Amino acid sequence: MHTRSSLESRYNRYQSARGGLSKREWSALVRPGTGESYVSRPDTEPLRVVSVCHLLHTPTEGVGELGILVEDAWQDLGLGTALVRHVLNRSRCLGLHTVLVMTDWSNHRMRAICRTLGSHTLRVDGNILELALPAAPSTPGPCTRGRGRRAR
């Protein structure tokens, strides 16, 4: 997926022009107990990943950090917003009240998603913004892991 994403998209995700993640970095993201990871795939190509999203615990109780990358061809279709909404809904089940997003000022897509979902700015360091999103309100019923909606 990284090779199908532009330099700009990868920069917006990692704040550097990375080609991808090392095996060590990837294993740290998906290690049980660190949070949850999500991927999206089209119905027509079940083996093709078009987005990846990680919700990781931070050292601060009740606060998680979100990382998301959507393949260029799948941007501007609402997938990023849907993923962030899903993460905010899941965050309560993980005991979180706040989800942090660090992004570059030039990442207008992520800034718009966060603004739409009620973020506030915690910190600005040069071109890097740290935004805080509130977790979705609790809903009745158990917090179970389930299949998300599939990309179409």
C-alpha positions in Angstrom: 0.0 0.0 0.0 2.8 2.4 0.7 4.1 2.1 -2.8 0.7 3.1 -4.1 0.6 6.2 -1.9 2.2 9.4 -3.0 5.2 11.0 -1.3 2.8 13.7 0.0 0.5 11.1 1.5 3.3 9.3 3.2 4.7 12.6 4.5 1.3 13.5 5.9 1.2 10.1 7.8 4.8 10.0 9.0 6.0 13.6 8.9 8.8 12.3 6.6 9.0 10.9 3.1 9.1 7.2 4.2 8.7 4.4 1.8 7.1 2.2 4.4 7.6 0.7 7.9 10.3 -1.7 8.9 9.2 -5.1 10.2 10.2 -3.9 13.7 8.1 -0.8 13.5 5.1 -2.7 12.0 5.3 -5.3 14.8 5.3 -2.6 17.4 2.1 -1.2 15.9 0.2 -4.4 15.8 1.4 -6.0 19.1 -1.5 -7.1 21.2 -2.0 -4.8 24.2 -0.7 -1.7 22.4 -4.1 -0.8 20.9 -6.0 -1.8 17.8 -5.2 -1.8 14.1 -7.7 -1.7 11.2 -7.3 -2.2 7.5 -9.8 -1.5 4.7 -10.1 -3.5 1.5 -12.4 -3.2 -1.5 -15.1 -5.9 -1.9 -13.8 -6.6 -5.4 -10.2 -7.1 -4.3 -10.2 -8.8 -0.9 -6.4 -9.2 -0.8 -5.7 -5.5 -1.5 -5.3 -3.2 1.5 -6.3 0.4 0.7 -6.0 1.9 4.2 -4.4 1.2 7.5 -5.3 2.8 10.8 -3.8 2.3 14.3 -5.2 3.4 17.6 -2.4 3.1 20.2 -2.4 3.6 23.9 -0.2 6.4 25.2 1.5 6.6 28.6 -1.3 9.0 29.7 -4.3 7.1 31.1 -7.4 7.4 29.0 -5.5 8.9 26.0 -4.8 7.1 22.7 -3.0 8.2 19.6 -4.3 7.7 16.0 -2.3 7.0 12.9 -4.0 6.6 9.5 -2.9 6.2 5.9 -5.3 6.0 3.0 -4.1 5.1 -0.4 -4.3 8.0 -2.8 -6.9 6.5 -5.1 -9.2 6.1 -2.1 -8.9 9.6 -0.7 -11.7 12.1 -0.9 -14.3 9.3 -0.8 -15.1 9.5 2.9 -13.0 6.5 3.9 -10.7 8.5 6.2 -13.7 10.1 8.0 -15.4 6.7 8.4 -12.2 5.2 9.8 -11.7 8.0 12.3 -15.4 7.8 13.4 -14.9 4.0 13.9 -11.8 4.6 16.0 -13.7 7.2 18.1 -16.5 4.7 18.7 -14.1 1.9 19.6 -12.0 4.2 21.9 -14.5 4.1 24.7 -14.3 0.3 24.7 -10.6 0.6 25.2 -11.0 2.9 28.1 -10.1 6.1 26.3 -11.7 9.5 26.5 -9.4 11.3 24.1 -7.7 10.4 20.9 -4.7 12.4 19.8 -3.8 13.2 16.1 -0.4 14.6 15.1 -0.4 16.0 11.6 1.4 18.5 9.4 -0.3 21.9 8.9 -0.4 21.1 5.2 -2.5 18.0 5.7 -5.8 19.7 4.9 -7.7 16.4 4.7 -6.8 15.2 8.2 -7.4 18.7 9.6 -10.8 18.8 8.0 -11.7 15.3 9.4 -10.7 16.3 12.9 -12.5 19.7 12.7 -15.7 17.9 11.6 -15.4 15.5 14.5 -15.0 18.1 17.2 -11.2 18.3 17.7 -9.4 21.1 19.5 -5.7 22.0 19.1 -3.5 21.1 22.0 -0.1 22.2 20.6 1.5 23.7 17.5 5.2 23.1 17.0 6.3 24.7 13.7 4.2 23.0 11.1 3.1 20.1 13.3 -0.3 20.2 15.0 -1.3 18.1 17.9 -5.1 17.8 17.9 -7.4 16.1 20.5 -10.6 14.3 19.5 -13.2 13.4 22.1 -14.1 9.7 22.2 -17.6 8.9 21.1 -20.2 8.9 23.9 -20.8 5.5 25.5 -23.6 3.5 24.1 -25.5 0.7 25.9 -24.3 -2.8 25.2 -21.1 -4.7 25.4 -17.8 -3.6 23.8 -16.9 -6.5 21.6 -14.6 -6.8 18.7 -16.5 -7.1 15.5 -16.1 -6.8 11.8 -16.3 -3.3 10.5 -18.0 -2.3 7.3 -16.2 -3.1 4.2 -15.0 -0.5 1.7 -17.0 -0.5 -1.6 
